[in-house]
Amino acid sequence: MNGETIICSIISNDDHRLIIEDPLKLEIVNHGGLPSMMTTYWIPLPDEELRVDIKQEHVIMVSPVTDDMITFYTKAIRHARGGDEDETRNKLSERLKSTYRVQSNNVFH
């Protein structure tokens, strides 16, 4: 409701609430005269997955994401957790691809 754009994995979606995992705030910033995407913590991420319930009435818009956005998100989560281990990257990538196939709406506005 405050206009923030959140990128995350949707775990569950019904008429009353969404359950999301590992939310990051997505911002478009000016970097050398060009628009760039930047993520920041929406809620500080623990070492493991973070799940959050959101009332549907608080969501203004949900939009599908591209494969490039999934890659961007996976790298941002990996970086936020302080590592780039192949296992973590593969685990996040597979979870996101699975979420994308089941529930393609992964960006909140």
N, CA, C and O atoms as CSV, one atom per row, in Angstrom:
chain,resi,resn,atom,element,x,y,z
A,1,MET,N,N,0.809,-1.195,0.000
A,1,MET,CA,C,0.000,0.000,0.000
A,1,MET,C,C,0.856,1.264,0.000
A,1,MET,O,O,0.361,2.343,-0.325
A,2,ASN,N,N,2.121,1.143,0.357
A,2,ASN,CA,C,2.977,2.336,0.434
A,2,ASN,C,C,3.756,2.590,-0.854
A,2,ASN,O,O,4.565,3.516,-0.913
A,3,GLY,N,N,3.524,1.784,-1.879
A,3,GLY,CA,C,4.172,2.008,-3.164
A,3,GLY,C,C,5.498,1.300,-3.335
A,3,GLY,O,O,6.114,1.412,-4.394
A,4,GLU,N,N,5.959,0.573,-2.326
A,4,GLU,CA,C,7.213,-0.167,-2.470
A,4,GLU,C,C,7.022,-1.316,-3.457
A,4,GLU,O,O,5.940,-1.893,-3.561
A,5,THR,N,N,8.087,-1.631,-4.171
A,5,THR,CA,C,8.090,-2.789,-5.054
A,5,THR,C,C,8.891,-3.876,-4.361
A,5,THR,O,O,10.052,-3.676,-4.004
A,6,ILE,N,N,8.267,-5.019,-4.176
A,6,ILE,CA,C,8.888,-6.153,-3.487
A,6,ILE,C,C,9.060,-7.277,-4.497
A,6,ILE,O,O,8.135,-7.600,-5.243
A,7,ILE,N,N,10.240,-7.866,-4.519
A,7,ILE,CA,C,10.473,-9.054,-5.340
A,7,ILE,C,C,10.688,-10.216,-4.377
A,7,ILE,O,O,11.436,-10.099,-3.406
A,8,CYS,N,N,10.020,-11.349,-4.658
A,8,CYS,CA,C,10.038,-12.463,-3.709
A,8,CYS,C,C,9.535,-13.724,-4.394
A,8,CYS,O,O,9.185,-13.713,-5.574
A,9,SER,N,N,9.507,-14.798,-3.639
A,9,SER,CA,C,8.858,-16.035,-4.067
A,9,SER,C,C,7.489,-16.085,-3.402
A,9,SER,O,O,7.369,-15.819,-2.206
A,10,ILE,N,N,6.448,-16.427,-4.175
A,10,ILE,CA,C,5.121,-16.608,-3.601
A,10,ILE,C,C,4.972,-18.072,-3.223
A,10,ILE,O,O,5.110,-18.960,-4.066
A,11,ILE,N,N,4.690,-18.316,-1.953
A,11,ILE,CA,C,4.525,-19.678,-1.456
A,11,ILE,C,C,3.056,-20.095,-1.526
A,11,ILE,O,O,2.739,-21.232,-1.875
A,12,SER,N,N,2.166,-19.160,-1.190
A,12,SER,CA,C,0.735,-19.436,-1.190
A,12,SER,C,C,-0.010,-18.149,-1.530
A,12,SER,O,O,0.416,-17.054,-1.163
A,13,ASN,N,N,-1.127,-18.298,-2.237
A,13,ASN,CA,C,-1.895,-17.147,-2.673
A,13,ASN,C,C,-3.372,-17.531,-2.666
A,13,ASN,O,O,-3.785,-18.421,-3.410
A,14,ASP,N,N,-4.170,-16.865,-1.829
A,14,ASP,CA,C,-5.610,-17.089,-1.853
A,14,ASP,C,C,-6.320,-15.737,-1.830
A,14,ASP,O,O,-5.671,-14.700,-1.964
A,15,ASP,N,N,-7.627,-15.733,-1.664
A,15,ASP,CA,C,-8.401,-14.499,-1.727
A,15,ASP,C,C,-8.085,-13.526,-0.591
A,15,ASP,O,O,-8.346,-12.330,-0.719
A,16,HIS,N,N,-7.533,-14.014,0.508
A,16,HIS,CA,C,-7.356,-13.177,1.685
A,16,HIS,C,C,-5.905,-12.832,2.008
A,16,HIS,O,O,-5.633,-11.795,2.613
A,17,ARG,N,N,-4.967,-13.701,1.604
A,17,ARG,CA,C,-3.575,-13.438,1.962
A,17,ARG,C,C,-2.610,-14.097,0.999
A,17,ARG,O,O,-2.944,-15.030,0.268
A,18,LEU,N,N,-1.400,-13.572,1.031
A,18,LEU,CA,C,-0.268,-14.144,0.313
A,18,LEU,C,C,0.758,-14.558,1.350
A,18,LEU,O,O,0.941,-13.877,2.359
A,19,ILE,N,N,1.412,-15.653,1.105
A,19,ILE,CA,C,2.575,-16.006,1.904
A,19,ILE,C,C,3.757,-15.902,0.955
A,19,ILE,O,O,3.816,-16.594,-0.062
A,20,ILE,N,N,4.707,-15.023,1.300
A,20,ILE,CA,C,5.874,-14.810,0.454
A,20,ILE,C,C,7.129,-15.235,1.188
A,20,ILE,O,O,7.144,-15.352,2.413
A,21,GLU,N,N,8.185,-15.464,0.417
A,21,GLU,CA,C,9.440,-15.912,0.998
A,21,GLU,C,C,10.579,-15.039,0.492
A,21,GLU,O,O,10.618,-14.679,-0.685
A,22,ASP,N,N,11.499,-14.702,1.377
A,22,ASP,CA,C,12.704,-13.931,1.069
A,22,ASP,C,C,12.416,-12.652,0.285
A,22,ASP,O,O,12.922,-12.477,-0.824
A,23,PRO,N,N,11.601,-11.754,0.859
A,23,PRO,CA,C,11.280,-10.513,0.149
A,23,PRO,C,C,12.444,-9.530,0.128
A,23,PRO,O,O,13.131,-9.337,1.131
A,24,LEU,N,N,12.651,-8.920,-1.018
A,24,LEU,CA,C,13.620,-7.837,-1.171
A,24,LEU,C,C,12.891,-6.631,-1.755
A,24,LEU,O,O,12.008,-6.782,-2.599
A,25,LYS,N,N,13.258,-5.449,-1.309
A,25,LYS,CA,C,12.705,-4.219,-1.874
A,25,LYS,C,C,13.492,-3.908,-3.140
A,25,LYS,O,O,14.723,-3.886,-3.118
A,26,LEU,N,N,12.793,-3.670,-4.240
A,26,LEU,CA,C,13.416,-3.386,-5.528
A,26,LEU,C,C,13.268,-1.909,-5.827
A,26,LEU,O,O,12.168,-1.360,-5.759
A,27,GLU,N,N,14.384,-1.264,-6.160
A,27,GLU,CA,C,14.362,0.149,-6.485
A,27,GLU,C,C,15.084,0.370,-7.810
A,27,GLU,O,O,16.048,-0.324,-8.131
A,28,ILE,N,N,14.603,1.346,-8.570
A,28,ILE,CA,C,15.282,1.772,-9.791
A,28,ILE,C,C,16.061,3.029,-9.431
A,28,ILE,O,O,15.486,4.017,-8.974
A,29,VAL,N,N,17.373,2.987,-9.639
A,29,VAL,CA,C,18.245,4.112,-9.279
A,29,VAL,C,C,18.996,4.581,-10.522
A,29,VAL,O,O,19.111,3.850,-11.506
A,30,ASN,N,N,19.500,5.796,-10.466
A,30,ASN,CA,C,20.304,6.358,-11.541
A,30,ASN,C,C,21.763,5.995,-11.271
A,30,ASN,O,O,22.318,6.367,-10.238
A,31,HIS,N,N,22.374,5.276,-12.191
A,31,HIS,CA,C,23.766,4.858,-12.038
A,31,HIS,C,C,24.527,5.304,-13.288
A,31,HIS,O,O,24.423,4.671,-14.339
A,32,GLY,N,N,25.282,6.380,-13.173
A,32,GLY,CA,C,26.031,6.893,-14.318
A,32,GLY,C,C,25.137,7.383,-15.442
A,32,GLY,O,O,25.501,7.276,-16.613
A,33,GLY,N,N,23.984,7.913,-15.108
A,33,GLY,CA,C,23.062,8.415,-16.106
A,33,GLY,C,C,22.131,7.373,-16.681
A,33,GLY,O,O,21.288,7.690,-17.521
A,34,LEU,N,N,22.271,6.125,-16.240
A,34,LEU,CA,C,21.424,5.040,-16.732
A,34,LEU,C,C,20.613,4.451,-15.576
A,34,LEU,O,O,21.098,4.395,-14.446
A,35,PRO,N,N,19.389,4.014,-15.849
A,35,PRO,CA,C,18.607,3.375,-14.787
A,35,PRO,C,C,19.188,2.003,-14.456
A,35,PRO,O,O,19.559,1.236,-15.345
A,36,SER,N,N,19.257,1.715,-13.164
A,36,SER,CA,C,19.749,0.416,-12.693
A,36,SER,C,C,18.814,-0.095,-11.609
A,36,SER,O,O,18.162,0.688,-10.919
A,37,MET,N,N,18.752,-1.416,-11.464
A,37,MET,CA,C,17.966,-2.013,-10.388
A,37,MET,C,C,18.866,-2.241,-9.189
A,37,MET,O,O,20.025,-2.635,-9.321
A,38,MET,N,N,18.304,-1.982,-8.016
A,38,MET,CA,C,19.025,-2.189,-6.770
A,38,MET,C,C,18.056,-2.836,-5.780
A,38,MET,O,O,16.886,-2.459,-5.714
A,39,THR,N,N,18.539,-3.792,-5.027
A,39,THR,CA,C,17.709,-4.393,-3.985
A,39,THR,C,C,18.253,-4.013,-2.628
A,39,THR,O,O,19.458,-3.844,-2.441
A,40,THR,N,N,17.336,-3.884,-1.685
A,40,THR,CA,C,17.683,-3.678,-0.281
A,40,THR,C,C,16.792,-4.601,0.531
A,40,THR,O,O,15.807,-5.140,0.028
A,41,TYR,N,N,17.150,-4.771,1.783
A,41,TYR,CA,C,16.303,-5.585,2.649
A,41,TYR,C,C,14.937,-4.943,2.790
A,41,TYR,O,O,14.841,-3.741,3.036
A,42,TRP,N,N,13.889,-5.719,2.638
A,42,TRP,CA,C,12.555,-5.268,3.000
A,42,TRP,C,C,12.370,-5.572,4.471
A,42,TRP,O,O,11.886,-4.744,5.243
A,43,ILE,N,N,12.766,-6.778,4.843
A,43,ILE,CA,C,12.881,-7.227,6.229
A,43,ILE,C,C,14.236,-7.909,6.277
A,43,ILE,O,O,14.519,-8.744,5.418
A,44,PRO,N,N,15.096,-7.586,7.258
A,44,PRO,CA,C,16.417,-8.238,7.282
A,44,PRO,C,C,16.299,-9.755,7.150
A,44,PRO,O,O,15.532,-10.402,7.862
A,45,LEU,N,N,17.083,-10.301,6.220
A,45,LEU,CA,C,17.020,-11.728,5.933
A,45,LEU,C,C,17.844,-12.528,6.930
A,45,LEU,O,O,19.000,-12.193,7.188
A,46,PRO,N,N,17.265,-13.575,7.490
A,46,PRO,CA,C,18.064,-14.484,8.319
A,46,PRO,C,C,18.881,-15.405,7.406
A,46,PRO,O,O,18.798,-15.302,6.183
A,47,ASP,N,N,19.661,-16.296,7.999
A,47,ASP,CA,C,20.450,-17.237,7.209
A,47,ASP,C,C,19.574,-18.211,6.422
A,47,ASP,O,O,19.971,-18.697,5.363
A,48,GLU,N,N,18.400,-18.488,6.938
A,48,GLU,CA,C,17.468,-19.403,6.262
A,48,GLU,C,C,16.336,-18.602,5.637
A,48,GLU,O,O,16.296,-17.377,5.755
A,49,GLU,N,N,15.416,-19.294,4.969
A,49,GLU,CA,C,14.298,-18.627,4.306
A,49,GLU,C,C,13.461,-17.842,5.308
A,49,GLU,O,O,13.292,-18.252,6.456
A,50,LEU,N,N,12.943,-16.710,4.854
A,50,LEU,CA,C,12.068,-15.865,5.659
A,50,LEU,C,C,10.702,-15.851,4.993
A,50,LEU,O,O,10.590,-15.482,3.824
A,51,ARG,N,N,9.667,-16.246,5.716
A,51,ARG,CA,C,8.302,-16.231,5.184
A,51,ARG,C,C,7.493,-15.138,5.867
A,51,ARG,O,O,7.601,-14.921,7.074
A,52,VAL,N,N,6.674,-14.448,5.058
A,52,VAL,CA,C,5.874,-13.342,5.556
A,52,VAL,C,C,4.456,-13.476,5.012
A,52,VAL,O,O,4.264,-13.743,3.825
A,53,ASP,N,N,3.453,-13.287,5.889
A,53,ASP,CA,C,2.054,-13.248,5.467
A,53,ASP,C,C,1.675,-11.809,5.156
A,53,ASP,O,O,1.983,-10.902,5.929
A,54,ILE,N,N,1.004,-11.594,4.021
A,54,ILE,CA,C,0.539,-10.267,3.631
A,54,ILE,C,C,-0.940,-10.366,3.292
A,54,ILE,O,O,-1.357,-11.251,2.545
A,55,LYS,N,N,-1.728,-9.456,3.841
A,55,LYS,CA,C,-3.150,-9.422,3.493
A,55,LYS,C,C,-3.295,-8.947,2.049
A,55,LYS,O,O,-2.631,-8.001,1.627
A,56,GLN,N,N,-4.169,-9.613,1.300
A,56,GLN,CA,C,-4.389,-9.251,-0.100
A,56,GLN,C,C,-4.798,-7.782,-0.239
A,56,GLN,O,O,-4.447,-7.132,-1.224
A,57,GLU,N,N,-5.526,-7.268,0.724
A,57,GLU,CA,C,-5.987,-5.875,0.642
A,57,GLU,C,C,-4.822,-4.883,0.698
A,57,GLU,O,O,-5.001,-3.710,0.372
A,58,HIS,N,N,-3.639,-5.332,1.104
A,58,HIS,CA,C,-2.462,-4.463,1.161
A,58,HIS,C,C,-1.627,-4.509,-0.115
A,58,HIS,O,O,-0.650,-3.771,-0.243
A,59,VAL,N,N,-2.003,-5.365,-1.053
A,59,VAL,CA,C,-1.270,-5.515,-2.310
A,59,VAL,C,C,-1.982,-4.700,-3.390
A,59,VAL,O,O,-3.176,-4.883,-3.626
A,60,ILE,N,N,-1.254,-3.811,-4.034
A,60,ILE,CA,C,-1.839,-2.981,-5.087
A,60,ILE,C,C,-1.790,-3.705,-6.426
A,60,ILE,O,O,-2.756,-3.674,-7.189
A,61,MET,N,N,-0.670,-4.352,-6.711
A,61,MET,CA,C,-0.495,-4.987,-8.014
A,61,MET,C,C,0.495,-6.143,-7.899
A,61,MET,O,O,1.439,-6.085,-7.112
A,62,VAL,N,N,0.274,-7.182,-8.680
A,62,VAL,CA,C,1.196,-8.307,-8.772
A,62,VAL,C,C,1.517,-8.486,-10.250
A,62,VAL,O,O,0.631,-8.400,-11.101
A,63,SER,N,N,2.784,-8.735,-10.550
A,63,SER,CA,C,3.204,-8.806,-11.942
A,63,SER,C,C,4.125,-9.994,-12.161
A,63,SER,O,O,4.916,-10.324,-11.277
A,64,PRO,N,N,4.042,-10.658,-13.334
A,64,PRO,CA,C,4.951,-11.780,-13.619
A,64,PRO,C,C,6.389,-11.291,-13.816
A,64,PRO,O,O,6.624,-10.115,-14.095
A,65,VAL,N,N,7.327,-12.198,-13.668
A,65,VAL,CA,C,8.741,-11.864,-13.833
A,65,VAL,C,C,9.347,-12.658,-14.981
A,65,VAL,O,O,8.814,-13.685,-15.401
A,66,THR,N,N,10.469,-12.162,-15.475
A,66,THR,CA,C,11.197,-12.834,-16.554
A,66,THR,C,C,12.282,-13.730,-15.968
A,66,THR,O,O,12.556,-13.678,-14.770
A,67,ASP,N,N,12.893,-14.544,-16.808
A,67,ASP,CA,C,14.016,-15.373,-16.374
A,67,ASP,C,C,15.181,-14.496,-15.916
A,67,ASP,O,O,15.882,-14.845,-14.966
A,68,ASP,N,N,15.392,-13.355,-16.589
A,68,ASP,CA,C,16.458,-12.427,-16.176
A,68,ASP,C,C,16.208,-11.888,-14.777
A,68,ASP,O,O,17.149,-11.723,-14.000
A,69,MET,N,N,14.952,-11.612,-14.446
A,69,MET,CA,C,14.625,-11.112,-13.115
A,69,MET,C,C,14.838,-12.209,-12.073
A,69,MET,O,O,15.273,-11.924,-10.958
A,70,ILE,N,N,14.539,-13.440,-12.421
A,70,ILE,CA,C,14.786,-14.559,-11.504
A,70,ILE,C,C,16.283,-14.663,-11.223
A,70,ILE,O,O,16.686,-14.862,-10.077
A,71,THR,N,N,17.108,-14.528,-12.258
A,71,THR,CA,C,18.564,-14.565,-12.082
A,71,THR,C,C,19.027,-13.410,-11.210
A,71,THR,O,O,19.847,-13.604,-10.313
A,72,PHE,N,N,18.515,-12.218,-11.460
A,72,PHE,CA,C,18.861,-11.035,-10.669
A,72,PHE,C,C,18.496,-11.261,-9.202
A,72,PHE,O,O,19.306,-10.992,-8.315
A,73,TYR,N,N,17.292,-11.749,-8.944
A,73,TYR,CA,C,16.816,-12.006,-7.585
A,73,TYR,C,C,17.676,-13.068,-6.884
A,73,TYR,O,O,18.049,-12.911,-5.721
A,74,THR,N,N,17.979,-14.142,-7.605
A,74,THR,CA,C,18.801,-15.209,-7.025
A,74,THR,C,C,20.162,-14.679,-6.593
A,74,THR,O,O,20.644,-15.007,-5.509
A,75,LYS,N,N,20.783,-13.860,-7.441
A,75,LYS,CA,C,22.083,-13.267,-7.100
A,75,LYS,C,C,21.957,-12.316,-5.917
A,75,LYS,O,O,22.834,-12.281,-5.055
A,76,ALA,N,N,20.874,-11.545,-5.869
A,76,ALA,CA,C,20.681,-10.601,-4.766
A,76,ALA,C,C,20.508,-11.325,-3.437
A,76,ALA,O,O,21.076,-10.907,-2.428
A,77,ILE,N,N,19.738,-12.398,-3.426
A,77,ILE,CA,C,19.552,-13.183,-2.192
A,77,ILE,C,C,20.873,-13.806,-1.771
A,77,ILE,O,O,21.231,-13.777,-0.593
A,78,ARG,N,N,21.595,-14.369,-2.726
A,78,ARG,CA,C,22.886,-14.992,-2.420
A,78,ARG,C,C,23.838,-13.960,-1.835
A,78,ARG,O,O,24.512,-14.229,-0.840
A,79,HIS,N,N,23.896,-12.792,-2.439
A,79,HIS,CA,C,24.767,-11.724,-1.950
A,79,HIS,C,C,24.338,-11.259,-0.558
A,79,HIS,O,O,25.184,-11.012,0.302
A,80,ALA,N,N,23.030,-11.138,-0.334
A,80,ALA,CA,C,22.514,-10.700,0.971
A,80,ALA,C,C,22.887,-11.674,2.075
A,80,ALA,O,O,23.086,-11.279,3.224
A,81,ARG,N,N,22.979,-12.944,1.721
A,81,ARG,CA,C,23.333,-13.960,2.717
A,81,ARG,C,C,24.839,-14.131,2.846
A,81,ARG,O,O,25.312,-14.951,3.633
A,82,GLY,N,N,25.595,-13.352,2.066
A,82,GLY,CA,C,27.045,-13.338,2.228
A,82,GLY,C,C,27.792,-14.478,1.590
A,82,GLY,O,O,28.913,-14.776,2.002
A,83,GLY,N,N,27.221,-15.122,0.609
A,83,GLY,CA,C,27.951,-16.224,-0.017
A,83,GLY,C,C,27.569,-16.398,-1.460
A,83,GLY,O,O,26.593,-15.821,-1.940
A,84,ASP,N,N,28.343,-17.194,-2.140
A,84,ASP,CA,C,27.977,-17.538,-3.500
A,84,ASP,C,C,28.260,-19.004,-3.759
A,84,ASP,O,O,28.716,-19.385,-4.837
A,85,GLU,N,N,27.980,-19.828,-2.742
A,85,GLU,CA,C,28.194,-21.255,-2.903
A,85,GLU,C,C,27.270,-21.781,-3.992
A,85,GLU,O,O,26.116,-21.367,-4.099
A,86,ASP,N,N,27.792,-22.696,-4.794
A,86,ASP,CA,C,27.008,-23.260,-5.890
A,86,ASP,C,C,25.728,-23.913,-5.387
A,86,ASP,O,O,24.679,-23.795,-6.020
A,87,GLU,N,N,25.808,-24.601,-4.252
A,87,GLU,CA,C,24.630,-25.285,-3.729
A,87,GLU,C,C,23.525,-24.289,-3.390
A,87,GLU,O,O,22.360,-24.529,-3.707
A,88,THR,N,N,23.874,-23.178,-2.752
A,88,THR,CA,C,22.891,-22.150,-2.409
A,88,THR,C,C,22.288,-21.559,-3.674
A,88,THR,O,O,21.073,-21.382,-3.759
A,89,ARG,N,N,23.123,-21.255,-4.652
A,89,ARG,CA,C,22.652,-20.679,-5.911
A,89,ARG,C,C,21.693,-21.644,-6.609
A,89,ARG,O,O,20.621,-21.235,-7.056
A,90,ASN,N,N,22.066,-22.903,-6.703
A,90,ASN,CA,C,21.221,-23.885,-7.374
A,90,ASN,C,C,19.907,-24.103,-6.633
A,90,ASN,O,O,18.853,-24.242,-7.253
A,91,LYS,N,N,19.976,-24.132,-5.301
A,91,LYS,CA,C,18.781,-24.319,-4.495
A,91,LYS,C,C,17.806,-23.163,-4.703
A,91,LYS,O,O,16.619,-23.393,-4.935
A,92,LEU,N,N,18.289,-21.932,-4.624
A,92,LEU,CA,C,17.436,-20.758,-4.835
A,92,LEU,C,C,16.887,-20.721,-6.257
A,92,LEU,O,O,15.705,-20.446,-6.461
A,93,SER,N,N,17.730,-20.994,-7.228
A,93,SER,CA,C,17.305,-20.953,-8.621
A,93,SER,C,C,16.203,-21.975,-8.886
A,93,SER,O,O,15.204,-21.651,-9.527
A,94,GLU,N,N,16.371,-23.189,-8.405
A,94,GLU,CA,C,15.355,-24.224,-8.609
A,94,GLU,C,C,14.065,-23.877,-7.892
A,94,GLU,O,O,12.982,-24.090,-8.437
A,95,ARG,N,N,14.159,-23.340,-6.666
A,95,ARG,CA,C,12.961,-22.954,-5.924
A,95,ARG,C,C,12.216,-21.846,-6.661
A,95,ARG,O,O,10.989,-21.877,-6.758
A,96,LEU,N,N,12.947,-20.877,-7.175
A,96,LEU,CA,C,12.322,-19.776,-7.909
A,96,LEU,C,C,11.695,-20.252,-9.205
A,96,LEU,O,O,10.583,-19.841,-9.540
A,97,LYS,N,N,12.388,-21.113,-9.942
A,97,LYS,CA,C,11.826,-21.623,-11.187
A,97,LYS,C,C,10.562,-22.429,-10.916
A,97,LYS,O,O,9.592,-22.345,-11.669
A,98,SER,N,N,10.574,-23.212,-9.837
A,98,SER,CA,C,9.394,-23.979,-9.452
A,98,SER,C,C,8.251,-23.044,-9.083
A,98,SER,O,O,7.113,-23.259,-9.500
A,99,THR,N,N,8.544,-22.012,-8.307
A,99,THR,CA,C,7.533,-21.029,-7.929
A,99,THR,C,C,7.013,-20.325,-9.155
A,99,THR,O,O,5.811,-20.086,-9.266
A,100,TYR,N,N,7.891,-19.988,-10.079
A,100,TYR,CA,C,7.509,-19.273,-11.303
A,100,TYR,C,C,6.558,-20.119,-12.143
A,100,TYR,O,O,5.600,-19.597,-12.714
A,101,ARG,N,N,6.821,-21.428,-12.221
A,101,ARG,CA,C,5.947,-22.307,-12.999
A,101,ARG,C,C,4.567,-22.422,-12.357
A,101,ARG,O,O,3.554,-22.431,-13.057
A,102,VAL,N,N,4.523,-22.510,-11.022
A,102,VAL,CA,C,3.263,-22.688,-10.318
A,102,VAL,C,C,2.526,-21.361,-10.149
A,102,VAL,O,O,1.310,-21.297,-10.331
A,103,GLN,N,N,3.248,-20.320,-9.808
A,103,GLN,CA,C,2.666,-19.014,-9.491
A,103,GLN,C,C,3.550,-17.951,-10.107
A,103,GLN,O,O,4.511,-17.510,-9.476
A,104,SER,N,N,3.252,-17.534,-11.311
A,104,SER,CA,C,4.168,-16.673,-12.040
A,104,SER,C,C,4.194,-15.226,-11.541
A,104,SER,O,O,4.965,-14.423,-12.067
A,105,ASN,N,N,3.394,-14.870,-10.563
A,105,ASN,CA,C,3.332,-13.491,-10.096
A,105,ASN,C,C,4.258,-13.296,-8.904
A,105,ASN,O,O,3.910,-13.643,-7.776
A,106,ASN,N,N,5.443,-12.739,-9.158
A,106,ASN,CA,C,6.445,-12.665,-8.107
A,106,ASN,C,C,6.939,-11.269,-7.784
A,106,ASN,O,O,7.853,-11.126,-6.973
A,107,VAL,N,N,6.376,-10.244,-8.381
A,107,VAL,CA,C,6.783,-8.890,-8.061
A,107,VAL,C,C,5.579,-8.142,-7.545
A,107,VAL,O,O,4.531,-8.132,-8.190
A,108,PHE,N,N,5.713,-7.510,-6.383
A,108,PHE,CA,C,4.601,-6.774,-5.775
A,108,PHE,C,C,4.816,-5.291,-5.913
A,108,PHE,O,O,5.953,-4.821,-5.886
A,109,HIS,N,N,3.743,-4.547,-6.061
A,109,HIS,CA,C,3.791,-3.088,-6.087
A,109,HIS,C,C,2.790,-2.554,-5.080
A,109,HIS,O,O,2.655,-1.340,-4.928
